[in-house]
Amino acid sequence: MSQSDKADSLPPGVTAEVQNFYDRYPYPPPLDNLEAYRQAWHDPRRRHADFHLFWPRRLYREDHSILVAGCGTSQAPKHAMRWPNAQITGVDFSATSVQHSAELKRKYKLDNLELRQLPLENIGELGKSFDRIVCTGVLHHLADPNAGLRALRSVLNPQGAMHLMVYAPYGRRGIYMLQEFCRRVGISATDSGIRDLVMVLKALPSEHPLASVLREAPDFRNHAALADALLHPQDRAYSVPQLFDLLDTNRLRFGRWLRQAPYSIHCGVMSRIPDALRLAQLPLVDQYAAAELFRGTMMRHSATVYRDDHPDTAPPITFGGEEWLGYIPIRVPDAVCLRERLPAGVVAVLANPAAAYADIYLPINARETRLFEAIDGKRTVAELLGRGGELDATRSFFERLWWHDQIVFDASRR
């Protein structure tokens, strides 16, 4: 197929320029070894936590269907490895990306993985529907994100869940400044252009908004990552209100943030500012928007979303009434428990490195430590608490654990 034929086969608004970009600079940088990833997900507790992050009120199962939309070079093989009993479909309009994924499929004998070179907007051509859709780092590169999101919704099962990630504007301010700089001076996505860009970044003043990102993001050492971040021909970002508008326009409903602590007025320094009580009176969406503005460095938003006609209309998790006593808490595998050099009265400090903010941690006392250590992913809160437990203190503790991304809940027993 000639390059012009490829362009003709693309849906309206999807340019050959973007497709060519990813064929030349596949992203993420290709991998040839997924053994460490396989070992990490060999632990069934990690899969349980992942499942109930998306479906807190559904019985656990592993035989669901997953679409990885815009799978890049390795995302679909990773999901096939993560969920060996699930059926995984990976699509990408970059032939280079699909080829890298196919090589991993062959190497690791991932028989539960199907790969297709297909634009996201044409996803209906698969003739399938899916329990889960993973679409991270894709919509913000489309000429018409609404068309892409509508296409994804059309193949999402009514009880399905979607993992959606889009760029956020404020933390990417330095990136957009460098993008504009490159456009003005004529640095483009070519090998010579990337070499010029590397020299520019080495000379970047330490006060530039991008400088701190470069120091903290090892991904920027890779040429494909540099091209994706700074030389991409099509890029946009969404603030919290804009993301909620995007979902509402395309008949989708917000579930929760994958990592919700940075957005919560109950966590970190936001819980201690003078206006914390006033913030708590705002609707949740406005609280999230305020948190994005307050933190100022969020580079992306990752959320679970559902169809607006999802049959389960109850709040995903609530701590009102007594229903919470029937929840089964499941520890988040990446969370850590620190026990050294702690202030008086604090037995341990819980943190989640994925939060990426040093102020987000949860000090716990002796009673709370015993409760936390008793969590086994099998017993309900009531069973962990036992008779004569302090209900209000226990409710507060498990709510704080949940907001701080220390646990998810299996609420399917309700």
N, C-alpha and C positions, 0 to 999 in steps of 0.2 A: 504494500500500500504506500503510495507516495505521500509526502507531507501535506500536499494540498488536499488529497483524498481524506487524510486524517482530520484536517480542519473542517471539511464539509460534513463529516460524520458527527461533529460535536454539536450539542444543543445550542440554541441561541444564547449569546452572552458568554459562552466558554471559548476563550480565544486560544488559538494555536500557540500564542506566545507563552501562556502559562503552562500548557502541556510541554512545550519545548524546554521550558525552564526546568521542570522536574525530570525530564529525560536526561538533561545534561548534569543537573545537580540533585540527584535523588536524596530525599530526606525522610526520616532521619538517616544519618550516615549508616551505610550498610553494615550489617553484622554477619559474622560467619560462625559464631559460637553462642548458643543460647543455654549452655549447660547450667550456668549459675542461676538463670531465670527458672529453668526446669526444677532445680533443687529447691528454690525458694517457694514455689507453688506446689511442691510435693506434700506440704503440710495441709491436711484437710481443713484445719481451723482457719487458714487464710481464705480458702474458698467459701466457707460458711460466712465469714465476716463480709466478704465481697458480695455474696448473694443478698444478704439481709440489708446491706447498705442500699441496694436498689429496691428490694422487695421486703420490707420489714414485716408485712402482714401475710406473706405467702409461705406455705410449707417449702422447706428446702428441697431442691432437686438439681441434678447436674445435666439432665438431658435436654436442655433448652437450645434454641437456635439463636445464633449471634451473627449479626452483620457488622463487619468493620468497614465503614464507608470512608474511603480515602485512606487505605491501609498502609500506604508508604512501603518501606522496604522490609519491615519486620513485625509490624503490629498484629497482623492477622496470624502469622505463625505463633506469636507469643500467646494469643488467646486460645489457639488450638492446643497449645501445650498446657495452658492454665486449666482448660476445661476439656479433658480427653474424652468425656462422654457426651459432649455437646457437638452440634453441627455448626461449623464456622464457615462463613462466606466472606471473603475479602475482595473488595473492588477498589480499583484505582485507575485513573485515566492515563497514568504514566506507564508506558511499556517497560521502562527500566526498573521502576519500583516493583511491578508485578514479577518481573524476571528474578529480582533478588529474593522476593518472598517465595517464589517457586523453588529456588535453590535450597532455601531453608526447609521447605516442605519435604523435598526429596531427602535431604540429609537426615532429618529427624523422623522420617516415615510418618508424617502427619496425615493419616488417611481421613481424618474428620475435617479437613480443610479443602475448600473449593476456592479457586482464584479466578477472577475475571477482570479483563481490561475494559472498564466501562466508566463513563462520566457519572458522577453522583446524581445528576438531574435525570438520568435515564434508568434509574434503579428499578423502575417498574418492569423493565424488560426481563428481569430475573424470573418473574412469575412466582415469587415467593413472598411470604410474610415472616416476621422475625419476633422472637420474644425480647431480645435486647439488641439495641443498635449502639455502636460506638462510633462517634464522629468527633474527633478531636483535632484541632488545628486545620480544619478544612473550610468551613463556611465562610470565614473571614477572607478567604482567597477567591471566592466566587464573585463573578460579576453581578449575580442576582442571588444573594443568600436566601431570600424568601422562597424562590423557586426550588432551591436545594432542600430547604427544610420541609417544604410541602411534599416533595418527593419522598423524603425519609418518613414523614408521618404516614404517608399512604401505604407503606410496607411494614409499619409497626403494628403488632397485634394489639387488640383493644386493651389487654392487660399487660402490655409490654412496657419496658422502661428504656430510656435513652440516656447515654452518657454523652453530654455535649460540652465541648470546650471551645471558647472563642477568646480572642485577644481582648485585653482591657486597656483603656487609653492612657491612664495617668502614669502607670509604671513603665509604659513604653514611650514616654515623651522623648527621651534621649534617642531611642531608635528612630522615631519619626523625624527628628532633627537631622540625623545622619542620612536617612533616606533622601531627604530634601537636598542635603549637601551633595550627595552623589548625583542626583538629577541635575543640579546646577552646574557641576563641573564635568559632567559627562562620564562618570564611572558607571559602567554597566556590568551585567552578569556574564562576563567572559573570564577566561583564565587570567588574562592580563589585567582586567578590571578588578578581580579579586586580589591580585598581587598589589595593585595600587591601593585598594581598600585596607589591606593589612598594614601598609606603611602609614596611611592616614590614622589608623587606630593607635599605632605605636606613638604617634605624635600628639594624640588627643590630650588636651589639658586635663589635669586631674580634677578640676572643678566641673567638667562637663557632666550633664546628667547621665550619659551613657557610661562614664568611667567606672562607676561602682558596679554596674551590671557586668562589665567586662571582667572585673576582678572576681566576681562571685559566680560567674557562669562558665565552667570549663567547656561547655558545648561550643562556645564561640571560637575555640581553637581550631575547629574543623572548618574547612573551606565551604562545604555544603551548608553548614549551619550559618556561617557568615552570609552566604548568598541568600538563604531563606529569610534571614532576619532583616538584612539591610538592602538587598538588591532585588527583592521580589517585585514583579511587575504589577501585582494586584494585592492590596492589603488594606484592611479596615479594622476598627476596634469598637467594642461596645461597652459603655458604662453599665452599671447595674440597671438603671431605669430603661436604657435602650435594649438591654437583653430581655427584660420582662416584656417590653413592647414587642420585640421580635417573637417571643413565644406566644403572646396573646394573638398577634396577627396571624400566626400559623396554627392556631387551635391546639396549642400545647400548654401544659400546666407544670409549673415549677414544683419540684419535690423537695430537694435540699441541695446544699453545696456539698461536693465530695469532701472537702475539708472546711468545716463550717466555723471553726474557732476564730479565724481572722475576721469574719463577718459579724461576729456576735458581740453585742454590748455586754455580755456576761463574762467575757474572757479578756485576760491581759489588761493592758493599761486603760483600755476603754471603760472597763468596769469601775475605774477609780477616778475618772475625771469628774469635775463638779456637775456637769450636765448629764451624768449617767441616768439619773432618775427621769429627767425630761426625755431623754432618748428612749427609755423603756416605754413611754406612753405612745410612741409612734407606731404605725403599722410596720410589720416585719420588713416589707420591701423598702420602706423609708429608712429603717434601721440599717439594712444592708447597704443602701446607697450612702448613708452617712459614714459607715465604716470604711467604704472604699475611699471616700474623700479624706477621712482622717488618716488612714494608713498611707495613702499616696503612692505606694510602690507596687500595687498589684499589677502583674503583667498579663494575667489570664483569669478567666472565670470558668470553673469546671462545676457542672451541676448535673443532678439527675432530673429528668423531665419525663412527663407522661402525656398521653393524649388527653384532651380536655373532656372526652367522654369515657375516661377510665372508670370502670364500674365501682372501684373502691373510692368512695368520696369522703371517707373519714380522714381526719388528719393522720399523716403517716405515723407520728409519735406524739403522744400527749401525756402530760403529767397531772392532769386534772382527775378528780374522782379517785377510783381505786384500780383502774385498769392497769396502771403501770406495775402493780404488784405481780401481775401475771406475765410480764415481759421476761424473756430470757436474755440477760446481758452476755455479749460476746466481746472479748477483748480485741482491739485492733492490733494486728501483729506488729506493726511498725512502731507502736508506742513504746516508750522507755520509762523505767522507774529508777530514780536517782535517790541514793541514801547517804551520801557523804556531804559534809560541811553544810549542814542544814540549821536553820534558826531554831530557837527553843520552842518546843511544843509541836514541831513538824517532824513526823517520822519518815516521810518520803515525799518526793516531788515527782509528779507525773508530767511527761512532756511527749509531744509528737513531733519528731524532726520534720515531717512533711508540712507542718504549719509555716515554717520558714520565717517566723518572727520570734525573737528571743524573749519577748515579754509574755508569751503564751505558755503558761505552765500552771499546774494545779498542786499546791501544797495540801497534804492530807495528814490527819492526826492518826493516833493509834487505832481507834475504832474503825475509821474509814479504811485504813490499811488492811485490817483483818477482812473487811467486806470485799475489798478489791482483790485480795489474794485468793478469796474463796470463789471468785468467778471462774466457772469451768465450762461455760457454753452449754450447759445441760439444765441447770436449776434456775427456777424463776427467782425474781427479786424476793418474793415472799418466802420461798424456801431458803434462800441465803440469809434472810433476816431472822427467821425463826420466831417463836412466840415471845411476846413482851418487848419487841423491838421498838425503837423510836421512829414512828412513821414519818413525821415531818422532817427530821434530820436525814432519814434515809432517802426520802423523796428528793430533797435538795441535793444530796450527794450524787445520786444516780443521774439527776438532771445535769449537774455540773460535769460529770464524767462524759455524758453524751455531747454536750456543747463543746467540750474540750477535745473531741475526737479521740477519746480513749476507748469507747465502746460503741457498738451498734446493738440493736435489739432485734431479737426474734419475737415478734408479737403475733405469731400465727396461731397461738393457742386460744386466742380470744373467742 
